[in-house]
C-alpha cells in the first residue's frame, strides 16, 4: 500500500479535508475540523484513533499496529505496508469515532456515511 492509496481512502469520506498543520509533508485528514488520520512525513505509517486505550493496546499486542508517537494512547499507527483492507477498516473506524463526536449540527451537514 502507498501513501497515495491511504490519501484516496481518506478523501472518499464525506467532509474529509487534508492539511499539513505541522509542515514538512504530513498529511493530516480531518472531518469537521477534527483529525481522524495522519500520515507521517518520514515514518511510512498512518495514525488513526481507536475507541479507547484498551483497543489500541490490543492492536499493538496483536501486531497490526504500533504506538503512535506524539498522540494520545488511544491512537495507533499502521505501517503503509499493512494489508489494504485492515488500513481501510481502521481509517473508516477512526473517521466514525471522530464524526460521532462532532456537534449534531455539524454531523447533519455531512453527507451520509
SULZIRA-V496979 format. One record per residue. N is the residue number from 1. SS is DSSP state (A for helix, B for strand, O for the rest). OMEGA is omega in radians with two decimals (999 if undefined). Layout:
n:N ss:SS omega:OMEGA
n:N ss:SS omega:OMEGA
This chain:
n:1 ss:O omega:-3.11
n:2 ss:O omega:3.06
n:3 ss:A omega:-3.13
n:4 ss:A omega:3.12
n:5 ss:A omega:3.10
n:6 ss:A omega:3.12
n:7 ss:A omega:3.10
n:8 ss:A omega:3.10
n:9 ss:A omega:-3.13
n:10 ss:A omega:-3.09
n:11 ss:A omega:-3.12
n:12 ss:O omega:-3.11
n:13 ss:O omega:-3.08
n:14 ss:O omega:3.08
n:15 ss:O omega:-3.12
n:16 ss:B omega:3.11
n:17 ss:B omega:-3.12
n:18 ss:B omega:3.06
n:19 ss:B omega:3.07
n:20 ss:O omega:-3.00
n:21 ss:O omega:-3.11
n:22 ss:O omega:-3.08
n:23 ss:O omega:3.06
n:24 ss:O omega:3.05
n:25 ss:O omega:3.03
n:26 ss:O omega:3.00
n:27 ss:B omega:-3.12
n:28 ss:B omega:-3.12
n:29 ss:B omega:-3.10
n:30 ss:B omega:2.94
n:31 ss:B omega:-3.11
n:32 ss:O omega:3.13
n:33 ss:O omega:-3.13
n:34 ss:B omega:-3.06
n:35 ss:B omega:3.02
n:36 ss:B omega:3.10
n:37 ss:B omega:3.09
n:38 ss:B omega:3.11
n:39 ss:B omega:-3.12
n:40 ss:O omega:-3.14
n:41 ss:O omega:-3.05
n:42 ss:O omega:-3.00
n:43 ss:O omega:3.06
n:44 ss:O omega:-3.14
n:45 ss:B omega:3.06
n:46 ss:B omega:3.10
n:47 ss:B omega:3.14
n:48 ss:B omega:3.12
n:49 ss:B omega:3.01
n:50 ss:O omega:-3.12
n:51 ss:O omega:3.09
n:52 ss:O omega:-3.11
n:53 ss:A omega:-3.13
n:54 ss:A omega:3.11
n:55 ss:A omega:3.12
n:56 ss:A omega:3.13
n:57 ss:A omega:3.12
n:58 ss:A omega:3.13
n:59 ss:A omega:3.12
n:60 ss:A omega:-3.14
n:61 ss:A omega:-3.11
n:62 ss:A omega:3.05
n:63 ss:O omega:-3.09
n:64 ss:O omega:-3.05
n:65 ss:O omega:3.02
n:66 ss:B omega:3.14
n:67 ss:B omega:3.12
n:68 ss:O omega:-3.13
n:69 ss:O omega:3.07
n:70 ss:O omega:3.13
n:71 ss:O omega:3.04
n:72 ss:O omega:-3.09
n:73 ss:O omega:3.08
n:74 ss:O omega:3.09
n:75 ss:B omega:3.04
n:76 ss:B omega:3.01
n:77 ss:B omega:3.12
n:78 ss:B omega:3.08
n:79 ss:B omega:-3.12
n:80 ss:O omega:3.10
n:81 ss:O omega:3.06
n:82 ss:O omega:3.09
n:83 ss:O omega:-3.07
n:84 ss:A omega:-3.11
n:85 ss:A omega:3.09
n:86 ss:A omega:3.14
n:87 ss:A omega:3.11
n:88 ss:A omega:3.14
n:89 ss:A omega:-3.12
n:90 ss:A omega:3.09
n:91 ss:A omega:-3.13
n:92 ss:A omega:3.09
n:93 ss:A omega:3.10
n:94 ss:A omega:3.11
n:95 ss:A omega:-3.14
n:96 ss:A omega:-3.14
n:97 ss:A omega:-3.12
n:98 ss:A omega:-3.13
n:99 ss:A omega:-3.13
n:100 ss:A omega:3.13
n:101 ss:A omega:-3.13
n:102 ss:O omega:3.05
n:103 ss:O omega:-3.09
n:104 ss:A omega:-3.14
n:105 ss:A omega:3.13
n:106 ss:A omega:3.11
n:107 ss:A omega:-3.09
n:108 ss:A omega:3.14
n:109 ss:A omega:-3.12
n:110 ss:O omega:3.05
n:111 ss:O omega:-3.13
n:112 ss:O omega:3.10
n:113 ss:O omega:999
